[in-house]
Amino acid sequence: MFTKRQIKRSKFFIFLAVVSFVSQLGAPHLAFAAEQNYSAFMRKQAVIFDINNIPVEREEKLFAYSTLGNVSLPQEDELRVTDEQWLTVTAYSSEPRQTDGTPYTTGWMTPVRDGVVAVNFLPLGSLVRFPDMFGDKVFVVEDRMNVRYKYRADIWMYTKAEAKQFGIKYLRMEVLGPRYPRDYVLERFEPAFPGMK
């Protein structure tokens, strides 16, 4: 009737179908909430459901802040500290030796600028501060470092001389909530070197 290979393939496809069905049953509200919030944010319309009644992750609530019917992201003075840690902080510039083949573009495909930081252990778009050195200045995680630097931050600077002068420091880093989406970063912030790729 069926060969062993056909039976094995059938079992594999049945397994995939079951896993897909179970995952849709287990968390459809997360995908729905994220899609609805993001599309409402992009159209600058009001969110069409009450985010507090849907069990979404903290990051998804980023899209649900609304004021007078218009969706908006939290302003810098509304940010709150969600985590704090001490780590080694270095600096880098857009020199091909310190980056890859696209020195003026971050790992998040955004142009480099003042306020960009590379961190491997936080999601892209996360907001951080180094209050002991930079005060209330907010940095956005838009780049990654070499994989061997798991718990380290690397701040982008205009020139190699500035990065060298910064050196290596051990600083307190505050992680702020929530995150910025990539499109928001592209629209809001001006690149350091317009026209460079």
C-alpha positions as CSV (number, residue, x, y, z in Angstrom):
1,M,0.0,0.0,0.0
2,F,2.3,2.8,1.3
3,T,6.1,2.7,1.3
4,K,8.0,3.4,4.5
5,R,9.1,6.7,3.0
6,Q,5.6,7.8,2.3
7,I,4.4,6.8,5.8
8,K,7.3,8.8,7.3
9,R,6.5,11.9,5.2
10,S,2.8,11.6,6.2
11,K,3.7,11.5,9.8
12,F,5.9,14.5,9.5
13,F,3.2,16.6,7.7
14,I,0.6,15.5,10.3
15,F,3.0,16.6,13.1
16,L,3.5,20.0,11.4
17,A,-0.3,20.5,11.1
18,V,-0.9,19.6,14.7
19,V,1.9,22.0,15.9
20,S,0.6,24.8,13.8
21,F,-3.0,24.2,15.0
22,V,-1.9,24.1,18.7
23,S,0.2,27.3,18.4
24,Q,-2.8,29.1,16.8
25,L,-5.1,28.0,19.6
26,G,-2.5,28.8,22.2
27,A,-1.8,32.5,21.3
28,P,-3.9,34.0,18.5
29,H,-4.6,37.1,20.6
30,L,-0.9,38.0,20.6
31,A,-0.6,38.0,16.8
32,F,-3.9,39.8,16.4
33,A,-3.1,42.5,19.0
34,A,0.3,43.2,17.5
35,E,-1.0,43.4,13.9
36,Q,-4.0,45.6,14.9
37,N,-1.9,47.9,17.0
38,Y,0.9,48.3,14.4
39,S,-1.5,49.0,11.6
40,A,-3.4,51.5,13.7
41,F,-0.1,53.2,14.6
42,M,0.9,53.5,11.0
43,R,-2.5,54.9,10.0
44,K,-2.4,57.2,13.0
45,Q,-5.9,56.0,14.0
46,A,-7.3,55.1,17.4
47,V,-6.7,51.6,18.7
48,I,-9.9,49.6,18.1
49,F,-9.8,47.5,21.2
50,D,-8.9,47.9,24.9
51,I,-5.3,46.7,25.2
52,N,-5.7,46.1,29.0
53,N,-8.2,43.4,28.3
54,I,-5.9,41.4,26.1
55,P,-2.9,39.6,27.7
56,V,-0.1,40.9,25.5
57,E,3.5,41.2,26.3
58,R,4.9,44.5,27.7
59,E,6.6,45.3,24.3
60,E,3.3,45.1,22.4
61,K,1.8,47.8,24.7
62,L,4.1,50.2,23.0
63,F,1.6,50.4,20.1
64,A,-1.4,51.0,22.4
65,Y,-0.5,54.4,23.9
66,S,-3.2,56.8,22.7
67,T,-4.0,60.4,23.3
68,L,-7.3,62.0,22.2
69,G,-7.9,59.2,19.6
70,N,-4.4,59.4,18.0
71,V,-1.9,56.7,18.6
72,S,1.4,58.1,19.8
73,L,4.6,56.7,21.3
74,P,5.6,57.7,24.8
75,Q,7.7,60.9,25.0
76,E,11.2,60.7,26.6
77,D,9.9,62.3,29.8
78,E,7.4,59.4,30.1
79,L,9.9,56.7,29.9
80,R,10.4,54.5,33.0
81,V,13.4,52.4,34.1
82,T,12.6,48.7,33.8
83,D,16.1,47.3,34.5
84,E,19.5,48.5,35.6
85,Q,22.9,46.9,35.3
86,W,26.6,47.7,35.3
87,L,28.6,46.7,32.2
88,T,31.7,47.5,30.1
89,V,31.0,50.3,27.6
90,T,33.2,51.0,24.6
91,A,32.8,53.3,21.5
92,Y,33.1,52.8,17.8
93,S,32.9,54.9,14.6
94,S,31.9,54.4,11.0
95,E,35.4,53.1,10.0
96,P,35.3,50.0,7.8
97,R,37.9,48.3,10.1
98,Q,35.5,48.7,13.1
99,T,32.3,47.7,11.2
100,D,31.5,45.7,8.1
101,G,31.0,46.6,4.4
102,T,28.3,49.1,5.2
103,P,29.9,51.4,7.8
104,Y,27.1,54.0,7.7
105,T,24.3,51.6,8.3
106,T,23.5,49.8,11.6
107,G,22.6,46.2,12.0
108,W,18.9,47.3,12.1
109,M,19.3,48.9,8.6
110,T,19.1,52.4,9.9
111,P,21.6,55.2,9.2
112,V,24.2,55.8,11.9
113,R,23.7,58.9,14.1
114,D,24.3,60.3,17.5
115,G,22.4,58.2,20.1
116,V,23.0,54.7,18.4
117,V,24.3,52.0,20.7
118,A,25.2,48.4,19.9
119,V,24.1,45.8,22.5
120,N,23.7,42.1,21.9
121,F,21.5,41.1,24.8
122,L,18.6,43.6,24.3
123,P,16.1,43.6,21.4
124,L,16.7,46.1,18.6
125,G,14.7,49.3,19.3
126,S,15.3,49.1,23.1
127,L,15.9,52.4,24.8
128,V,18.8,52.8,27.3
129,R,20.5,55.5,29.3
130,F,24.0,55.9,30.8
131,P,23.0,58.4,33.5
132,D,26.4,58.7,35.3
133,M,28.1,59.9,32.1
134,F,25.4,61.2,29.7
135,G,22.7,62.2,32.1
136,D,19.2,61.9,30.6
137,K,20.3,61.3,27.0
138,V,18.5,58.3,25.6
139,F,20.2,55.8,23.3
140,V,18.5,53.4,20.9
141,V,19.8,49.9,20.4
142,E,20.2,49.7,16.7
143,D,23.3,47.7,16.2
144,R,25.0,44.5,17.3
145,M,28.6,43.7,18.4
146,N,30.8,40.7,17.8
147,V,29.1,37.7,19.3
148,R,31.9,37.2,21.9
149,Y,30.8,40.5,23.6
150,K,27.6,39.2,25.2
151,Y,27.3,41.7,28.1
152,R,28.8,44.9,26.7
153,A,27.6,48.1,25.1
154,D,29.3,50.0,22.2
155,I,28.3,53.6,21.6
156,W,28.6,55.1,18.1
157,M,30.6,58.2,17.7
158,Y,31.3,60.5,14.7
159,T,35.1,60.0,14.5
160,K,37.7,57.4,15.4
161,A,39.4,60.0,17.6
162,E,36.3,60.5,19.7
163,A,35.8,56.8,20.0
164,K,39.5,56.3,21.1
165,Q,39.2,59.2,23.6
166,F,36.1,57.5,25.1
167,G,38.1,54.4,25.7
168,I,36.7,51.6,27.9
169,K,34.5,52.4,30.8
170,Y,32.5,50.5,33.4
171,L,29.1,52.3,33.5
172,R,25.6,51.9,35.0
173,M,23.1,51.3,32.2
174,E,19.3,51.9,32.6
175,V,17.0,49.9,30.3
176,L,13.9,52.0,29.6
177,G,10.5,50.8,28.5
178,P,9.0,50.4,26.0
179,R,10.8,50.0,22.7
180,Y,10.7,52.1,19.5
181,P,9.7,50.4,16.2
182,R,12.2,50.7,13.3
183,D,9.9,52.8,11.1
184,Y,9.5,55.3,13.9
185,V,13.3,55.6,14.3
186,L,13.7,56.1,10.6
187,E,11.1,58.9,10.5
188,R,12.1,60.7,13.7
189,F,15.9,60.8,13.7
190,E,18.2,62.5,11.2
191,P,21.2,60.4,10.0
192,A,24.7,61.6,10.9
193,F,25.9,61.5,7.3
194,P,22.9,62.1,4.9
195,G,23.4,60.4,1.5
196,M,26.0,57.9,2.8
197,K,25.4,54.2,2.4
